[in-house]
Amino acid sequence: MILNTKFLSKGCAVVTAAAGFFVLCLYAAQLQLPPQVPSPWTSLCFLAAGTAIWLRVRYGGTSALGLTAVFLMLAVAVATGSEYLFNTDLGIDRLLFPGQLTAAAPHPGRPGGLTTFNFILIASGLLIASARIRIIRLTGELCLVTSFTFCFLAFMMTILGSGHGVAMGEVMNPAVSFLFIMASLGVLTGNPNGNLLSLLRNPGPGGIFARWLLPLPLILPVLTALARNAGRHIELFNTPASNALFSVMDILLAIVIVWGSSAQVSRVDRLRRQAEEELRASRDELDERVNLRTQELRDANRLLEIQNAERLNAERDVRQANSMLNRVIEAAPLGICAFNSDGTVRKRNTVATEMGIAEEQIFLGLFERAMAGERIASLEVARPNGSERPSFFSVWASPLTAVEGDINGVVMMAVDTSERKAFEARVRQAQKLESIGVLAGGIAHDFNNILTGIMGNASLLQEGFSLNHPDRVLVEQIIAASHRVGGLTRQLLAYAGKGKFVVERIGISRLVEDTTELIASSIPKSVRLRLQLSEDLPAIAGDASQIQQIVMNLVINGAEAISGPGFVLVKTRTLDVDEQFLKECAGAAHIEPGRCVALEVTDSGSGMDQETIAKIFDPFFTTKFTGRGLGLAAVQGIVRSHNGALRVISAPAYGTTFQVFFPPAAAVVTVQPKTSAGELPIPRGSGTVLVIDDEATVRDTATRALRWMGYDVMLAASGDEGLASLQAHPNDVKVVLLDLTMPGLSGSETFRLLRKFNPRLPVILSSGFNEAEAAGMLRNHGLASFLQKPYTLQQLAQKIERATGREAPDGTAADQVATLTQEQTAPTVRRNSMGNRMLG
């Protein structure tokens, strides 16, 4: 086991530096120390030497601080040595702790001559022992070995020779000798590239020989010196110097002998390794000759190897093909299962396992048909899932035949088509709703044109009768009936998704409470109406009259579904919905997962089966007597137009629950209702009004109404006729009453051409659709006003008066349009209640 030289070097450095630092601390404490204690400069040099050795081992080189310590030690040694050489006194010994150096000696603080010489050797070794040039590195190691030899001899002679009459102070202070031994040993063991250390660490015979013999030159000269000292006392030698010189020469000679012997052993070991390499090369040459002689045998076996390789390649190809087939079967998006003739599974993938092809009865029945020789392709089958929707599969099955032609199994493939069928059903439902919505919107538009003629003419008749005239009541009934028909058109527009007229922030709990108070008398006495309304609900954005229509339709339908005693529960709350929940709702495309405001209406009626639930939103569908109107179709249209979602939960004999979900409202400006138009006097005027409308009834009604109000009228059945009339009389037309929907040149195109011809000409847009649908695109292009069909005489007069500037506007154009919309769609809650009971 080779000693850890770095650890030994660090230990020597710590001992040397600690001893020097400790002695300096004793001097700094102003203590009276005995003469055997090293001088201050000697202690400082030992502190510098230990620090330099530690830094050298720690960082693998000479650092700046280490060089400073080495040069400090060298400077002190050179300066002190010059005092001895030239017999001068530089006063160096009195620079440190002058008050403590009071001994009788002439220079009590000066290091001894041998001490100075050893410090020069230690400093030289630290500087050059790591040099790259071998001779310089060897010189540095010899300096360190010399210092070690002197100090070791001095230490041993002082310690061992004291019993033979040798005084301690005659050679060197034993403490100083010991510290020099530590310093030189620390430098030698801390240099990994040193010749001596490399030799000692060599694991070969030379290193072993050196480690065994190196202690001999250290022990034998000491014994010799002791013998010489003993001989000196019997006057065999004259002076101590002759003894010391003889001993040093003995040690150096012994070291040279050991060193040279170890080098020779190492050289012999190197020659041995070279011989082994030559022997190994000869053996390789012999192996090559053997290989050449066996070439014929290898050539003879090559053909057999090729044949064997072809067989292995064929087997590998088969395994790869089987592995590829297995990976393809496992990665296929359809279930694949191969059966034996007895019905046991031969092979199946994960998808087939999840489908249960080998366990479900529907697939086992197809297995029996395939075993009979039938080939099944794209057969649609359904598997019940308990209370969930059934799963649908498209199945292929084919018999497997052996070489002899017998059927020995069946291969079956299946694809889960549940999602595709559900998607197709949603697409068909969306297409149906879209087509019926277009139809409902068209019907509502035509109704409004007809109602325009009825309400306009009735308004003219109403103005012709005094308040006490008996026929005035008949006219008022005609107008009231027209308003009720207008409610039907609003239901049609709501179903078409175009019925959101006045958008405001609505507290749904308060709205439900107000609405149920109005319809409580319409519910049979045997049916209890119960409310569970949450108070702290977020507001929703919508039309209050349409939300009231949802509540009334659902409550009345729920009450009518109860044949005897029962209850209808109306509940409001907030509900967190996720994507999976929204998939089960109708019309949830525009609602985001998260918190919603929920309106729930539950009845204890007879309930519905799935077939009935699939039809309840069809227009005019009912399970009661015929002639019920739009009913739940209008509810669905209103929910869709408010970006909401609708869910139905029902089962026969378990009642029905309708859940309506609305997104919480952002900031919505509420438009306050204005005074009813019927309470204001009809303004009159003068000038020419150009009426452009493709409906003859509307043109005739507008003509009679405008002439009654004092205006001249120009009529046009299309946009082209209207533009021609305006070009023929450019300065006569005061205002234009323009229909939005016309064949040929549409109302919007006609409007742009009118604005191009005369930008200052007021244009009133009239349509059976609501303002948001009809006039939204023209609002920022100078539209004077909007008049929704059907309209009364009073409404027509007010629009013309506002368009011509004879009435102060009520704010911005957007506010005017919103106000017009509110005026056209603000029938009272009781009237809506009557209309829904009649239609629903």
C-alpha positions in Angstrom: 0.0 0.0 0.0 1.5 3.3 -1.1 1.2 6.3 1.3 -1.1 9.2 0.3 1.6 11.7 -0.5 -0.7 14.7 -0.8 -2.1 14.1 2.7 1.4 13.7 4.1 2.5 16.9 2.3 -0.5 18.9 3.7 0.2 17.5 7.2 3.8 18.7 7.1 2.7 22.1 5.8 0.2 22.5 8.6 2.8 21.5 11.3 5.4 23.9 9.9 3.0 26.8 9.5 1.3 26.2 12.9 4.6 26.1 14.8 5.8 29.3 13.2 2.5 31.1 13.9 2.3 29.8 17.5 5.8 31.1 18.3 5.0 34.5 16.7 1.9 34.7 18.9 4.1 34.0 22.0 6.4 36.8 21.0 3.4 39.1 20.3 2.1 38.4 23.8 5.4 39.8 25.2 6.3 36.7 27.0 9.9 35.9 28.2 10.8 32.8 26.2 13.8 30.4 26.8 16.7 30.4 24.3 15.6 27.1 22.9 12.6 28.8 21.3 13.2 29.7 17.6 13.8 33.4 16.9 11.0 35.6 15.5 12.5 35.7 12.0 12.9 31.9 12.0 9.3 31.5 13.1 8.1 33.9 10.4 10.1 31.9 7.7 8.6 28.6 8.9 5.1 30.2 8.7 5.9 31.3 5.1 7.3 27.9 4.2 4.2 26.1 5.5 1.9 28.4 3.7 3.7 28.0 0.4 3.7 24.2 0.7 -0.1 24.2 1.5 -0.9 26.4 -1.5 1.4 24.4 -3.8 -0.4 21.1 -2.9 -3.9 22.6 -2.8 -3.8 24.4 -6.2 -1.3 22.2 -8.0 1.1 25.0 -8.7 2.7 28.2 -7.3 0.1 30.9 -6.7 0.8 34.6 -6.2 0.5 34.3 -2.4 2.7 31.2 -2.4 5.4 33.0 -4.4 5.2 35.9 -2.0 5.8 33.6 0.9 8.7 31.9 -0.8 10.4 35.2 -1.7 9.9 36.5 1.8 11.6 33.4 3.2 14.4 33.6 0.6 14.9 37.4 1.3 15.3 36.8 5.1 17.7 33.9 4.5 19.9 35.8 2.0 19.9 39.0 4.2 20.9 37.0 7.3 23.4 34.9 5.4 25.1 38.1 4.1 25.5 39.3 7.7 27.4 36.0 8.4 29.5 36.1 5.1 30.5 39.8 5.4 30.5 40.0 9.2 28.1 42.9 9.1 25.1 43.9 11.2 22.1 45.0 9.1 19.8 45.1 12.2 17.4 42.6 10.8 17.2 40.7 14.1 15.8 43.8 15.8 13.0 44.6 13.4 10.5 42.1 15.0 9.8 42.4 18.7 12.8 44.4 19.8 11.6 44.6 23.4 11.6 40.8 23.7 15.2 40.2 22.6 17.2 41.0 25.7 19.4 38.0 25.9 23.2 38.3 26.5 24.0 37.2 23.0 25.1 39.9 20.6 22.4 39.1 18.1 19.6 37.4 20.0 17.0 37.6 17.3 19.2 36.5 14.4 18.7 32.9 12.9 21.7 30.7 13.1 24.0 30.0 10.1 22.8 26.5 9.5 19.2 27.7 9.8 19.8 30.4 7.2 21.5 27.9 4.9 18.5 25.5 5.3 16.0 28.2 4.5 17.9 29.0 1.3 17.7 25.3 0.4 14.0 25.0 1.2 13.2 28.2 -0.9 15.3 27.0 -3.8 13.5 23.6 -3.7 10.1 25.3 -3.7 11.1 27.4 -6.7 12.8 24.9 -9.0 11.6 21.4 -7.8 8.7 21.6 -10.2 10.6 22.9 -13.2 10.0 21.2 -16.6 13.7 20.8 -17.3 14.8 17.5 -15.7 18.2 18.7 -14.6 16.8 21.8 -12.9 14.1 19.7 -11.2 16.7 17.3 -10.1 18.8 20.1 -8.6 15.8 21.4 -6.6 15.2 17.9 -5.2 18.9 17.6 -4.2 18.6 20.9 -2.3 15.6 19.5 -0.4 17.3 16.2 0.2 20.4 18.1 1.5 18.3 20.2 3.9 16.5 17.1 5.1 19.8 15.3 5.6 21.4 18.1 7.6 18.4 18.6 9.8 17.7 14.9 10.3 21.3 14.3 11.4 21.2 17.3 13.7 18.0 16.2 15.2 19.1 12.6 15.7 22.5 13.6 17.1 20.9 16.1 19.5 18.3 13.6 20.7 20.3 10.4 20.7 23.7 11.9 21.3 22.8 13.8 24.5 23.6 10.7 26.4 27.1 10.5 25.0 28.2 13.9 26.1 27.1 15.9 23.0 25.5 19.3 24.0 22.2 20.1 22.3 23.2 23.5 21.1 26.4 22.4 19.4 24.6 21.3 16.1 21.1 22.9 15.8 18.1 23.6 17.9 16.0 20.3 17.9 12.7 22.2 17.3 14.2 24.0 14.4 15.7 20.7 13.0 12.3 19.0 13.3 10.5 21.9 11.5 13.1 21.8 8.7 12.5 18.1 8.4 8.7 18.7 8.1 9.3 21.5 5.5 11.7 19.6 3.2 9.5 16.4 3.5 6.4 18.4 2.7 8.0 19.9 -0.5 9.3 16.5 -1.6 6.0 14.6 -1.1 3.9 17.4 -2.5 5.7 17.4 -5.9 3.9 14.6 -8.0 6.5 15.0 -10.9 9.6 14.7 -8.7 12.1 12.1 -9.5 12.4 10.8 -6.0 8.6 10.7 -5.4 8.0 9.1 -8.8 10.6 6.4 -7.9 9.1 5.8 -4.5 5.5 5.5 -5.9 6.6 3.2 -8.7 4.6 -0.1 -8.2 7.4 -2.0 -10.0 10.5 -3.7 -8.6 12.4 -0.4 -8.6 9.8 1.3 -6.4 9.7 -1.6 -4.0 13.5 -1.7 -3.8 13.6 2.1 -3.1 11.0 2.0 -0.4 12.8 -0.9 1.4 16.3 0.5 1.2 15.8 4.3 1.5 15.5 4.2 5.4 18.9 2.5 5.6 20.9 5.7 4.6 19.0 7.6 7.3 19.6 5.1 10.1 23.2 3.9 9.4 24.9 7.3 9.3 23.2 8.3 12.6 24.6 5.2 14.2 27.9 5.9 12.6 27.8 9.5 14.0 27.0 8.3 17.4 30.0 6.0 17.2 32.2 8.8 16.0 30.9 11.1 18.8 31.7 8.3 21.3 35.2 8.0 19.7 35.7 11.7 20.0 35.3 11.5 23.7 38.2 9.0 23.7 40.1 11.4 21.4 39.7 9.5 18.2 38.7 12.6 16.4 39.8 16.1 17.0 36.7 18.3 16.1 32.9 17.9 15.7 33.0 19.3 12.2 35.0 16.3 11.1 32.4 14.0 12.5 29.5 15.9 10.9 31.3 16.0 7.5 32.0 12.3 7.7 28.4 11.5 8.6 27.0 13.7 5.8 29.2 12.0 3.3 28.0 8.6 4.5 24.4 9.6 4.1 24.9 11.1 0.6 26.8 8.0 -0.4 24.1 5.7 0.8 21.4 7.7 -0.9 23.3 7.7 -4.2 23.7 3.9 -3.9 20.0 3.4 -3.2 19.0 5.8 -5.9 21.3 4.2 -8.5 20.3 0.7 -7.5 16.6 1.6 -7.9 17.2 3.1 -11.3 19.0 0.0 -12.4 16.1 -2.2 -11.2 13.6 0.0 -13.0 15.7 -0.2 -16.2 15.8 -4.0 -15.8 12.0 -4.0 -15.3 11.6 -1.9 -18.5 13.8 -4.4 -20.5 11.6 -7.2 -19.1 8.5 -5.5 -20.4 10.1 -4.9 -23.8 10.9 -8.7 -23.9 7.3 -9.5 -23.1 6.1 -7.2 -25.9 8.5 -9.0 -28.3 7.2 -12.4 -27.1 3.6 -11.2 -27.6 4.5 -10.0 -31.1 6.0 -13.4 -31.9 2.9 -15.1 -30.6 0.7 -12.9 -32.8 2.9 -13.8 -35.8 2.4 -17.5 -35.0 -1.3 -17.0 -34.7 -1.3 -15.4 -38.1 0.5 -18.3 -39.6 -2.1 -20.7 -38.0 -4.9 -18.6 -39.5 -3.3 -18.8 -42.9 -3.1 -22.5 -42.7 -6.7 -22.8 -41.7 -8.0 -20.6 -44.6 -8.7 -23.7 -46.7 -11.0 -25.1 -44.0 -12.8 -21.7 -43.7 -13.3 -21.7 -47.5 -14.8 -25.1 -47.3 -17.2 -24.1 -44.6 -18.2 -20.8 -46.3 -20.8 -22.4 -48.6 -22.4 -24.0 -45.6 -22.4 -20.7 -43.8 -24.1 -18.9 -46.8 -26.8 -21.5 -46.9 -27.3 -21.2 -43.2 -27.5 -17.4 -43.5 -30.1 -17.6 -46.2 -32.2 -19.8 -44.0 -31.8 -17.4 -41.0 -32.7 -14.4 -43.3 -35.8 -16.2 -44.4 -36.8 -16.9 -40.8 -36.1 -13.3 -39.8 -38.2 -12.0 -42.7 -41.1 -14.2 -41.5 -40.7 -12.9 -38.0 -40.5 -9.3 -39.1 -43.6 -9.8 -41.3 -45.5 -11.3 -38.4 -44.3 -8.6 -36.0 -45.3 -5.9 -38.6 -48.7 -7.5 -39.0 -49.1 -7.6 -35.2 -48.2 -4.0 -34.9 -50.5 -3.0 -37.7 -53.4 -4.9 -36.1 -52.7 -3.4 -32.7 -52.4 0.1 -34.0 -55.5 -0.1 -36.2 -58.3 2.2 -35.1 -60.8 -0.6 -35.5 -61.3 -3.7 -33.5 -59.9 -6.8 -35.2 -60.5 -10.3 -33.7 -59.7 -13.8 -35.2 -61.8 -16.7 -33.8 -61.1 -20.4 -34.0 -63.9 -22.7 -35.2 -65.0 -23.4 -31.6 -65.4 -19.6 -30.8 -62.2 -19.2 -28.8 -60.1 -16.1 -29.6 -57.0 -16.7 -31.7 -55.9 -13.1 -31.9 -57.4 -9.7 -31.1 -56.1 -6.2 -30.6 -56.7 -3.7 -27.7 -59.6 -2.0 -29.5 -61.4 -5.3 -30.0 -60.9 -6.1 -26.3 -62.4 -2.7 -25.3 -65.4 -3.3 -27.6 -66.0 -6.7 -26.1 -66.1 -8.5 -29.5 -65.5 -11.9 -28.0 -68.0 -11.4 -25.1 -71.0 -9.4 -26.5 -73.9 -11.4 -27.8 -74.4 -9.2 -30.8 -70.9 -10.1 -32.1 -71.3 -13.8 -31.2 -74.4 -14.0 -33.3 -72.4 -12.6 -36.3 -69.7 -15.2 -35.6 -72.2 -18.0 -36.0 -73.4 -16.5 -39.3 -69.9 -16.2 -40.6 -69.1 -19.8 -39.6 -72.1 -20.8 -41.7 -70.3 -19.3 -44.7 -71.9 -15.9 -44.8 -69.8 -12.8 -45.6 -70.9 -9.7 -43.6 -69.9 -6.3 -44.8 -70.6 -2.9 -43.1 -73.5 -4.2 -40.9 -74.7 -1.6 -38.5 -75.4 -3.0 -35.0 -76.4 -1.3 -31.7 -75.3 -2.4 -28.2 -77.4 -1.2 -25.2 -75.5 0.6 -22.5 -78.0 0.6 -19.7 -79.2 4.1 -18.9 -76.7 5.7 -21.4 -77.2 6.0 -25.1 -76.6 2.8 -27.0 -73.3 2.3 -28.8 -73.3 1.8 -32.5 -70.8 -0.4 -34.5 -70.2 -1.1 -38.1 -69.1 -4.7 -38.4 -67.4 -6.9 -41.1 -67.1 -10.7 -40.6 -65.6 -13.2 -43.0 -64.9 -17.0 -42.6 -61.4 -18.3 -42.7 -60.7 -21.4 -44.8 -58.0 -24.0 -44.6 -56.0 -25.4 -47.5 -58.5 -28.1 -47.9 -61.3 -25.5 -48.2 -62.9 -26.2 -44.8 -63.9 -23.2 -42.5 -61.6 -23.2 -39.5 -62.3 -19.8 -38.1 -63.7 -16.3 -38.5 -62.0 -12.9 -38.7 -64.2 -10.0 -37.5 -63.6 -6.2 -37.7 -65.7 -3.5 -36.1 -65.7 0.3 -35.9 -67.3 2.3 -33.2 -69.6 4.7 -35.1 -71.4 6.2 -32.0 -69.6 9.6 -32.3 -70.2 9.8 -36.0 -73.9 9.0 -35.6 -74.2 11.5 -32.8 -72.4 14.1 -35.0 -74.7 13.3 -38.0 -77.7 13.7 -35.8 -76.5 17.1 -34.6 -75.8 18.1 -38.1 -79.3 17.0 -39.3 -80.9 18.8 -36.3 -78.9 22.0 -37.1 -79.9 21.8 -40.8 -83.5 21.2 -39.9 -83.5 24.2 -37.5 -81.8 26.3 -40.0 -84.2 25.5 -42.8 -87.3 25.9 -40.5 -85.8 29.1 -39.2 -85.4 30.5 -42.7 -89.0 29.5 -43.4 -90.2 31.0 -40.1 -88.4 34.3 -40.8 -89.9 34.5 -44.2 -93.4 33.8 -42.9 -92.9 36.5 -40.2 -91.8 39.0 -42.8 -94.9 38.3 -45.0 -97.2 38.5 -41.9 -95.7 41.9 -41.0 -96.4 43.2 -44.5 -100.0 42.1 -44.2 -100.3 43.4 -40.7 -98.9 46.7 -41.9 -102.0 47.1 -44.2 -104.4 46.0 -41.5 -103.0 48.1 -38.7 -102.4 51.1 -41.0 -106.0 51.1 -42.3 -107.4 50.4 -38.9 -105.5 53.4 -37.5 -107.0 55.6 -40.3 -110.4 54.3 -39.4 -109.7 54.9 -35.7 -108.8 58.5 -36.4 -112.0 59.0 -38.4 -114.2 58.0 -35.4 -114.8 60.1 -32.3 -114.1 58.7 -28.9 -117.8 57.9 -28.3 -118.5 56.5 -31.7 -119.9 52.9 -31.4 -117.7 51.6 -34.3 -114.5 52.8 -32.7 -114.6 49.8 -30.4 -114.6 47.5 -33.5 -111.5 49.3 -34.9 -109.7 49.0 -31.5 -110.5 45.3 -31.5 -109.0 45.0 -35.0 -105.8 46.8 -33.8 -105.7 44.6 -30.6 -106.0 41.5 -32.8 -103.3 42.8 -35.0 -101.0 43.2 -32.0 -101.8 39.6 -31.0 -100.8 38.4 -34.5 -97.7 40.6 -34.1 -96.9 38.4 -31.1 -97.1 35.4 -33.3 -94.7 37.0 -35.7 -92.3 37.7 -32.8 -92.5 34.0 -31.9 -91.6 33.2 -35.5 -88.7 35.6 -35.4 -87.6 34.2 -32.1 -87.6 30.7 -33.5 -85.6 31.9 -36.5 -83.0 33.3 -34.0 -83.8 36.9 -34.9 -86.0 37.9 -31.9 -83.6 39.6 -29.5 -84.8 43.1 -29.7 -83.9 45.1 -26.6 -80.7 43.9 -24.9 -80.5 44.8 -21.2 -79.2 43.4 -17.9 -81.9 41.1 -16.5 -82.1 39.7 -13.0 -83.7 36.4 -13.9 -85.0 35.6 -10.3 -86.9 38.9 -10.2 -88.2 38.3 -13.7 -89.5 34.8 -12.9 -91.2 36.1 -9.8 -93.0 38.9 -11.7 -94.0 36.5 -14.5 -95.3 33.7 -12.3 -97.6 36.2 -10.5 -99.2 37.1 -13.9 -99.8 33.5 -15.0 -100.7 32.0 -11.6 -104.4 32.4 -12.4 -103.9 30.5 -15.7 -102.7 27.3 -13.9 -105.3 24.8 -12.7 -106.1 24.9 -9.0 -104.9 21.3 -8.5 -101.4 22.3 -9.6 -99.2 24.0 -7.1 -96.6 26.5 -8.4 -93.5 26.5 -6.3 -90.5 28.8 -6.6 -86.9 28.3 -5.5 -85.2 31.5 -6.6 -81.6 32.3 -5.7 -81.0 36.0 -4.8 -77.4 36.5 -5.6 -77.3 35.6 -9.2 -75.3 37.3 -12.0 -77.4 39.3 -14.4 -77.9 37.9 -18.0 -78.0 40.0 -21.2 -81.3 39.6 -23.1 -84.8 40.8 -24.0 -87.0 40.7 -20.9 -90.2 40.1 -22.9 -88.7 37.0 -24.6 -87.3 35.6 -21.3 -90.8 36.0 -19.9 -92.1 34.1 -22.9 -89.7 31.2 -22.0 -90.9 31.2 -18.4 -94.6 31.3 -19.4 -94.3 28.6 -22.1 -92.4 26.2 -19.8 -94.7 26.8 -16.8 -98.0 26.5 -18.7 -96.8 23.4 -20.7 -95.7 21.8 -17.4 -99.1 22.6 -15.7 -101.0 21.2 -18.7 -98.9 18.0 -18.6 -100.3 17.2 -15.1 -103.7 15.4 -15.3 -104.5 15.6 -11.6 -102.9 17.1 -8.5 -99.3 17.9 -8.8 -96.7 20.7 -8.8 -94.6 22.9 -11.1 -91.2 23.9 -9.6 -89.4 26.9 -11.0 -85.8 27.1 -9.8 -83.0 29.6 -10.5 -79.3 29.1 -9.6 -75.8 29.2 -10.9 -74.2 26.0 -12.2 -70.7 25.1 -13.4 -70.8 23.2 -16.6 -68.1 21.4 -18.5 -67.7 20.3 -22.1 -69.1 16.9 -21.5 -72.2 18.4 -19.9 -72.7 20.8 -22.8 -72.6 18.0 -25.3 -75.9 16.7 -23.8 -77.5 20.2 -24.3 -79.2 21.6 -27.4 -77.8 24.7 -29.0 -74.7 24.9 -26.8 -72.3 25.9 -29.6 -72.1 29.5 -28.4 -71.7 28.9 -24.7 -68.4 28.4 -23.0 -67.7 25.9 -20.2 -67.7 27.5 -16.8 -70.3 29.2 -14.6 -73.8 29.8 -16.1 -77.1 31.1 -14.9 -79.6 28.2 -14.9 -83.4 28.4 -15.1 -85.1 25.0 -14.3 -88.8 24.2 -14.7 -89.8 20.8 -13.3 -93.3 19.3 -13.4 -94.7 16.1 -11.8 -96.6 15.2 -15.0 -96.6 12.1 -17.0 -93.2 12.6 -18.6 -92.0 11.8 -22.1 -90.1 9.0 -23.8 -87.0 9.6 -26.0 -89.1 9.5 -29.2 -91.3 12.3 -27.9 -88.4 14.4 -26.6 -86.9 14.3 -30.1 -90.0 16.0 -31.6 -91.0 18.5 -28.9 -89.1 21.4 -30.5 -90.7 20.9 -33.9 -93.0 23.8 -34.8 -96.7 23.0 -34.1 -95.9 19.6 -32.5 -98.1 18.8 -29.5 -99.2 15.9 -27.4 -102.5 17.6 -26.7 -105.2 19.0 -29.1 -104.1 20.5 -32.4 -103.6 24.2 -33.1 -101.2 24.9 -30.2 -98.8 27.2 -32.2 -95.0 27.3 -32.1 -94.8 26.3 -28.4 -91.4 24.9 -27.4 -90.0 25.7 -30.9 -90.2 29.4 -30.0 -88.5 28.7 -26.6 -85.7 27.0 -28.5 -85.4 29.9 -30.9 -85.3 32.4 -28.0 -82.6 30.4 -26.2 -80.6 30.1 -29.3 -80.8 33.8 -30.1 -79.6 34.6 -26.5 -76.5 32.3 -27.0 -77.9 29.9 -24.4 -78.3 26.2 -24.1 -81.3 23.9 -23.4 -81.5 20.5 -21.8 -84.5 18.2 -21.3 -84.6 15.5 -18.7 -87.7 13.3 -18.7 -88.9 9.7 -18.5 -92.5 8.2 -18.6 -94.3 8.6 -15.2 -91.4 10.6 -13.7 -92.2 14.1 -14.9 -90.1 16.5 -17.0 -87.4 19.0 -16.2 -86.4 21.8 -18.7 -83.0 23.3 -17.9 -82.1 26.6 -19.7 -78.5 28.0 -19.3 -77.5 31.6 -20.0 -74.0 33.0 -19.9 -73.5 35.8 -17.4 -73.9 39.3 -18.8 -71.1 41.7 -19.4 -71.8 45.4 -19.2 -75.0 46.1 -21.2 -76.7 49.5 -21.5 -80.3 49.2 -20.5 -82.8 51.1 -22.7 -85.7 52.5 -20.7 -89.2 52.2 -22.3 -90.8 55.3 -23.6 -94.3 56.5 -23.5 -96.7 54.5 -25.7 -97.2 55.9 -29.1 -100.9 55.7 -28.8 -100.9 58.3 -26.1 -99.4 61.0 -28.3 -101.2 63.2 -30.9 -100.6 62.4 -34.6 -98.3 65.1 -36.1 -99.1 66.4 -39.6 -96.9 67.8 -42.2 -96.4 68.8 -45.9 -94.2 67.9 -48.7 -93.6 64.8 -50.9 -92.8 61.3 -49.5 -91.4 58.7 -51.8 -92.6 55.2 -50.8 -90.6 52.3 -52.3 -92.1 48.9 -51.4 -92.8 45.9 -53.5 -96.0 45.0 -51.6 -99.1 46.8 -53.1 -101.0 46.5 -49.8 -98.2 48.4 -48.0 -98.0 51.0 -50.7 -101.8 51.6 -50.6 -101.9 51.8 -46.8 -98.9 54.2 -46.7 -100.5 56.3 -49.4 -103.8 56.7 -47.5 -102.0 57.4 -44.2 -99.5 59.9 -45.6 -102.2 61.8 -47.5 -104.4 61.9 -44.4 -101.4 63.5 -42.6 -101.1 66.1 -45.3 -98.2 64.8 -47.4 -98.0 64.2 -51.2 -97.0 60.7 -52.1 -94.9 59.2 -54.9 -95.0 55.4 -55.2 -92.4 52.9 -56.5 -92.7 49.1 -56.6 -88.9 48.5 -56.8 -85.6 50.2 -56.2 -85.1 51.0 -59.8 -88.5 52.8 -60.0 -87.7 54.7 -56.9 -84.4 55.9 -58.2 -86.0 56.9 -61.5 -88.8 58.9 -59.7 -86.2 60.7 -57.5 -84.1 61.6 -60.6 -87.3 62.9 -62.3 -88.2 65.1 -59.3 -84.9 65.7 -57.5 -86.1 68.7 -55.5 -89.6 67.6 -54.6 -89.0 64.6 -52.4 -88.8 65.5 -48.7 -88.2 62.0 -47.3 -88.0 58.4 -48.5 -89.9 55.4 -46.9 -87.8 52.4 -48.1 -88.6 48.7 -47.7 -85.6 46.5 -46.9 -86.6 43.2 -48.7 -87.4 43.7 -52.4 -86.8 41.6 -55.5 -84.2 42.9 -57.9 -82.4 45.9 -56.4 -82.5 45.2 -52.6 -83.3 47.8 -50.0 -79.7 48.2 -48.8 -78.4 48.6 -52.4 -81.2 51.1 -53.1 -80.3 53.0 -49.9 -76.6 53.4 -51.0 -77.7 54.6 -54.4 -80.1 57.1 -52.8 -77.3 58.4 -50.5 -75.0 58.7 -53.5 -77.6 60.7 -55.4 -78.5 63.0 -52.5 -76.5 62.5 -49.3 -78.8 64.9 -47.4 -82.1 63.1 -48.3 -83.7 61.5 -45.2 -84.3 57.8 -45.6 -86.6 55.7 -43.3 -85.9 52.0 -43.5 -89.0 49.8 -43.0 -88.9 46.0 -42.5 -90.7 43.1 -40.9 -87.4 42.0 -39.3 -86.2 43.7 -36.1 -83.8 46.6 -36.2 -80.7 44.6 -35.2 -81.2 42.3 -38.2 -82.4 44.9 -40.7 -80.7 48.2 -40.0 -77.5 47.2 -38.3 -75.4 47.4 -41.5 -76.8 50.8 -42.5 -76.7 52.5 -39.1 -73.4 54.2 -39.7 -74.2 55.3 -43.3 -76.7 58.1 -42.6 -79.9 56.2 -41.9 -82.4 58.7 -40.6 -84.7 56.2 -38.8 -86.1 52.7 -38.7 -89.8 51.7 -38.8 -90.6 48.1 -38.1 -93.6 46.5 -39.7 -96.4 46.4 -38.7 -96.8 50.0 -37.8 -99.6 52.3 -36.9 -100.5 55.7 -38.2 -99.0 57.4 -35.1 -95.7 55.6 -35.5 -95.4 56.5 -39.2 -96.1 60.1 -38.4 -93.5 60.3 -35.7 -90.8 58.7 -37.8 -91.4 61.1 -40.6 -91.4 64.0 -38.2 -88.1 62.9 -36.6 -86.5 62.2 -40.0 -87.3 65.6 -41.4 -85.9 67.3 -38.3 -89.1 68.8 -36.9 -88.6 66.9 -33.6 -85.5 67.1 -31.5 -83.5 63.9 -31.6 -83.3 61.8 -28.4 -79.5 61.4 -28.5 -77.3 59.5 -30.9 -78.4 57.6 -33.9 -77.8 54.3 -32.1 -79.9 55.5 -29.2 -82.7 56.5 -31.6 -82.7 53.1 -33.2 -82.6 51.4 -29.9 -85.6 53.5 -28.7 -87.5 52.7 -31.9 -86.8 49.1 -31.3 -88.1 49.3 -27.8 -91.2 51.1 -28.9 -92.0 48.4 -31.4 -91.3 45.5 -29.1 -92.7 46.6 -25.7 -96.2 45.1 -25.4 -97.1 44.6 -21.8 -96.4 41.3 -20.0 -100.1 40.6 -19.7 -100.5 40.9 -23.5 -97.6 38.5 -24.0 -99.2 36.2 -21.5 -102.5 36.2 -23.4 -100.7 35.6 -26.7 -98.7 32.7 -25.4 -101.7 31.0 -23.9 -103.5 31.4 -27.2 -100.6 30.2 -29.3 -98.8 27.7 -27.0 
